[in-house]
Structure formats: C-alpha cells, structure tokens
Amino acid sequence: MGEKEERVMGFEGMGHNLPPAGKHEPDCLCITCGAWFHHLGIMSHRAAHRRRKERCEIEFSDGRVVDYRFDRPAPARP
C-alpha cells in the first residue's frame, strides 16, 4: 500500500491528514472525537460538545485549530 493510499484510508479520524478534496467531502476534523465533518456541519457538532459541557478541539478546513473550553464556567461579566 502506497503513501497516498494510506493517507486516504486514514481519513476516518486516524490522524490529522486532510481527506480527499471534493465538493461534498468532509473537510473539518474534530480532534476530540477523531471524526471528520463537512464545513457546514461542524458547528452543530461543536454545539453537541457545548451541550455536554466538554472541551472540544477542531481543525478547520483552512488549517486553523481552535480549542473550545466548554468544560470551564464562562467568565463573570462586569
């Protein structure tokens, strides 16, 4: 199995390799779950972590990695 084939097969969350590019392919990774999501659906997945008050780390299609700390209380407003 070649390097390119391994990269495509690892797309189910086995690593941080980007999945095959395409219009309907998932392109955002929830690092916490190890699951790939389409860029239009990743926010509803993030909301599920927020409802469960879990920490959530997401790698977006543009390469940004954001750590959402829903496990901490929100800071007090002045």
Secondary structure in CASP SS format (residue, H / E / C, confidence):
PFRMAT SS
TARGET T0000
AUTHOR 0000-0000-0000
METHOD secondary structure of the structure
MODEL  1
M C 1.00
G C 1.00
E H 1.00
K H 1.00
E H 1.00
E H 1.00
R H 1.00
V H 1.00
M H 1.00
G H 1.00
F H 1.00
E H 1.00
G C 1.00
M C 1.00
G C 1.00
H C 1.00
N C 1.00
L C 1.00
P C 1.00
P C 1.00
A C 1.00
G C 1.00
K C 1.00
H C 1.00
E C 1.00
P C 1.00
D C 1.00
C E 1.00
L E 1.00
C E 1.00
I C 1.00
T C 1.00
C C 1.00
G C 1.00
A E 1.00
W E 1.00
F E 1.00
H C 1.00
H C 1.00
L C 1.00
G C 1.00
I H 1.00
M H 1.00
S H 1.00
H H 1.00
R H 1.00
A H 1.00
A H 1.00
H H 1.00
R H 1.00
R H 1.00
R C 1.00
K C 1.00
E C 1.00
R E 1.00
C E 1.00
E E 1.00
I E 1.00
E E 1.00
F C 1.00
S C 1.00
D C 1.00
G C 1.00
R C 1.00
V E 1.00
V E 1.00
D E 1.00
Y E 1.00
R E 1.00
F C 1.00
D C 1.00
R C 1.00
P C 1.00
A C 1.00
P C 1.00
A C 1.00
R C 1.00
P C 1.00
END
